[in-house]
Amino acid sequence: MGLILDAVVGIVMLVIFAIVVGTYNGLISRRNRVQDALAQIDVQLKRRYDLIPNLINTVKGYMKYEKSVLVQVTQLRSSIITGSAQDKAQANNQLSQALKSIFAVAENYPDLKASQNFKDLQGQIEDTEDKIAFVRTSYNDYVLDFNNAVQQFPGNVFANAFGFKKADFFQAPEGEKAPVKVDFDDVNTPSAGQPQAKGPAKKK
């Protein structure tokens, strides 16, 4: 009887050990996928980070009266690849809005719009935005899977024991989903010497 009891206890211990190892390794795998996906976002953020100085140098000669927008873009550039996923998401959204403002204001400068260098930079930045959106979706899918494993039983027991914490989503704030609003007050009422956008000529 004692041998049977020992065998049963041994089997139970092996099952528990297998559950612990399987759950732990599953959490590790999910966390690694989250970290790898965030690294892919960082690659695209860095790519856009590297394009911004060229964009600033291209447009600053034209946008002499929109210096605040250029300064904002420069400042946001320095924070886009640091901090948590949540911090990066917020900085990414703000930078996207600032870049859209630059491209919108560029409509008032025909020579700038016609610049091949500006067109190339605009195309590369927009392409990078699309890639960021794509990898962000993959990242958030992995975060959802990891967070479910961390919060659901029996994963939550082992997650607490081994120090696994929920991961942050790389979210698009509501402002990014809404239509972009650009204030053209300064552009439409230029200072002396500022070029004005010409509308259609009125018929006499």
C-alpha positions as CSV (number, residue, x, y, z in Angstrom):
1,M,0.0,0.0,0.0
2,G,2.9,2.3,0.9
3,L,4.4,1.7,-2.5
4,I,1.2,2.6,-4.3
5,L,0.8,5.8,-2.2
6,D,4.4,6.8,-3.0
7,A,3.8,6.2,-6.7
8,V,0.6,8.3,-6.6
9,V,2.4,11.1,-4.8
10,G,5.2,10.9,-7.2
11,I,2.9,11.1,-10.2
12,V,1.1,14.1,-8.7
13,M,4.4,15.9,-8.1
14,L,5.5,15.2,-11.6
15,V,2.2,16.6,-12.9
16,I,2.5,19.7,-10.8
17,F,6.1,20.1,-11.9
18,A,5.1,19.8,-15.5
19,I,2.4,22.4,-15.0
20,V,4.8,24.8,-13.3
21,V,7.5,24.4,-16.0
22,G,5.0,24.6,-18.9
23,T,3.3,27.7,-17.5
24,Y,6.6,29.4,-16.7
25,N,8.0,28.7,-20.1
26,G,4.8,29.9,-21.7
27,L,5.0,33.2,-19.9
28,I,8.6,33.6,-20.9
29,S,7.8,32.9,-24.6
30,R,4.9,35.4,-24.6
31,R,7.0,38.0,-22.9
32,N,9.8,37.5,-25.4
33,R,7.4,38.0,-28.3
34,V,6.1,41.2,-26.7
35,Q,9.7,42.5,-26.3
36,D,10.6,41.4,-29.9
37,A,7.5,43.2,-31.3
38,L,8.4,46.4,-29.3
39,A,11.9,46.2,-30.8
40,Q,10.3,46.2,-34.2
41,I,8.4,49.3,-33.3
42,D,11.7,50.9,-32.1
43,V,13.3,50.1,-35.5
44,Q,10.6,52.1,-37.3
45,L,10.6,54.9,-34.7
46,K,14.4,55.1,-35.2
47,R,14.0,55.2,-39.0
48,R,11.6,58.2,-38.7
49,Y,13.9,59.7,-36.0
50,D,16.7,59.7,-38.6
51,L,14.6,61.3,-41.3
52,I,13.5,64.3,-39.3
53,P,16.7,66.4,-39.4
54,N,16.7,66.2,-43.2
55,L,13.1,67.3,-43.2
56,I,13.8,70.2,-40.9
57,N,16.7,71.3,-43.0
58,T,14.6,71.1,-46.1
59,V,11.6,73.1,-44.8
60,K,13.1,75.7,-42.5
61,G,14.2,77.9,-45.3
62,Y,10.6,78.2,-46.4
63,M,8.7,78.0,-43.1
64,K,10.4,81.0,-41.4
65,Y,7.1,81.9,-39.7
66,E,6.3,78.5,-38.4
67,K,9.3,78.1,-36.2
68,S,7.2,76.8,-33.3
69,V,6.1,73.8,-35.3
70,L,9.7,73.0,-36.3
71,V,10.9,73.4,-32.7
72,Q,8.2,71.1,-31.4
73,V,9.1,68.4,-34.0
74,T,12.8,68.7,-32.9
75,Q,11.9,68.4,-29.2
76,L,9.6,65.4,-29.8
77,R,12.2,63.7,-31.8
78,S,14.5,63.5,-28.8
79,S,11.9,61.7,-26.7
80,I,10.4,59.3,-29.3
81,I,12.7,56.3,-28.7
82,T,12.9,56.5,-24.9
83,G,10.7,55.5,-22.0
84,S,8.0,52.8,-21.8
85,A,5.7,51.6,-24.6
86,Q,3.1,54.0,-23.3
87,D,5.5,56.9,-23.3
88,K,6.6,56.1,-26.8
89,A,3.0,55.8,-28.0
90,Q,2.2,59.2,-26.6
91,A,5.3,60.8,-28.1
92,N,4.7,59.0,-31.4
93,N,1.2,60.4,-31.6
94,Q,2.3,64.0,-30.8
95,L,5.1,63.8,-33.4
96,S,2.7,62.4,-36.0
97,Q,0.4,65.4,-35.4
98,A,3.3,67.8,-35.6
99,L,4.6,66.3,-38.9
100,K,1.1,66.4,-40.4
101,S,1.0,70.1,-39.5
102,I,4.3,70.6,-41.4
103,F,2.9,68.8,-44.5
104,A,-0.3,70.8,-44.2
105,V,1.4,74.2,-43.9
106,A,3.6,73.2,-46.9
107,E,0.5,73.6,-49.0
108,N,1.1,77.4,-48.7
109,Y,4.6,77.1,-50.3
110,P,4.4,75.9,-53.9
111,D,8.2,75.9,-54.3
112,L,8.6,73.6,-51.3
113,K,5.8,71.3,-52.5
114,A,7.6,71.0,-55.8
115,S,11.0,70.2,-54.2
116,Q,12.0,66.6,-55.1
117,N,13.8,66.3,-51.8
118,F,10.7,67.3,-49.8
119,K,8.6,64.9,-51.8
120,D,11.0,62.0,-51.1
121,L,11.2,62.8,-47.4
122,Q,7.4,63.1,-47.2
123,G,7.0,59.7,-48.9
124,Q,9.6,58.0,-46.7
125,I,8.0,59.4,-43.5
126,E,4.5,58.4,-44.6
127,D,5.8,54.9,-45.5
128,T,7.3,54.7,-42.0
129,E,4.0,55.8,-40.4
130,D,2.3,52.9,-42.2
131,K,5.0,50.5,-41.0
132,I,4.6,51.8,-37.4
133,A,0.9,51.2,-37.6
134,F,1.5,47.6,-38.9
135,V,4.0,46.6,-36.2
136,R,1.9,48.3,-33.6
137,T,-1.0,46.0,-34.4
138,S,1.3,42.9,-34.0
139,Y,2.7,44.2,-30.8
140,N,-0.7,44.8,-29.3
141,D,-1.8,41.3,-30.3
142,Y,1.2,39.8,-28.4
143,V,0.5,42.1,-25.4
144,L,-3.1,40.9,-25.3
145,D,-2.0,37.3,-25.4
146,F,0.6,37.9,-22.7
147,N,-1.7,39.9,-20.4
148,N,-4.4,37.2,-20.7
149,A,-1.8,34.5,-19.6
150,V,-0.7,36.7,-16.7
151,Q,-4.2,37.4,-15.4
152,Q,-6.0,34.1,-16.0
153,F,-5.8,31.0,-13.8
154,P,-3.4,29.2,-13.3
155,G,-1.1,31.7,-15.0
156,N,-1.8,34.4,-12.6
157,V,-0.6,32.3,-9.7
158,F,2.8,31.7,-11.3
159,A,3.0,35.2,-12.7
160,N,2.7,36.7,-9.2
161,A,5.2,34.2,-7.9
162,F,7.8,34.8,-10.6
163,G,7.2,38.6,-10.9
164,F,5.6,38.8,-14.3
165,K,3.8,42.1,-14.8
166,K,1.2,43.1,-17.4
167,A,2.7,44.8,-20.5
168,D,1.6,48.2,-21.8
169,F,-0.3,48.5,-25.1
170,F,1.1,50.8,-27.8
171,Q,-2.2,52.7,-28.2
172,A,-3.3,55.2,-30.6
173,P,-4.8,58.0,-28.5
174,E,-8.2,59.3,-29.5
175,G,-6.6,62.4,-30.9
176,E,-4.8,60.3,-33.5
177,K,-8.1,58.7,-34.6
178,A,-9.8,62.1,-35.1
179,P,-9.3,64.3,-38.2
180,V,-6.2,66.4,-37.9
181,K,-6.9,70.1,-37.2
182,V,-4.2,72.6,-38.1
183,D,-4.4,76.3,-37.1
184,F,-3.7,78.4,-40.1
185,D,-4.3,81.7,-38.3
186,D,-0.6,82.7,-38.4
187,V,-0.3,81.4,-42.0
188,N,-3.3,83.3,-43.3
189,T,-2.3,86.5,-41.6
190,P,1.4,86.7,-42.4
191,S,3.9,89.2,-41.1
192,A,5.5,91.6,-43.5
193,G,7.4,89.8,-46.1
194,Q,5.7,86.4,-45.6
195,P,4.6,84.8,-48.8
196,Q,0.9,84.5,-49.1
197,A,-1.0,81.7,-50.8
198,K,-2.8,82.9,-53.9
199,G,-6.3,81.8,-54.5
200,P,-8.0,81.6,-57.9
201,A,-8.0,84.8,-59.8
202,K,-11.4,86.6,-59.8
203,K,-13.0,87.2,-63.2
204,K,-13.5,90.8,-64.0
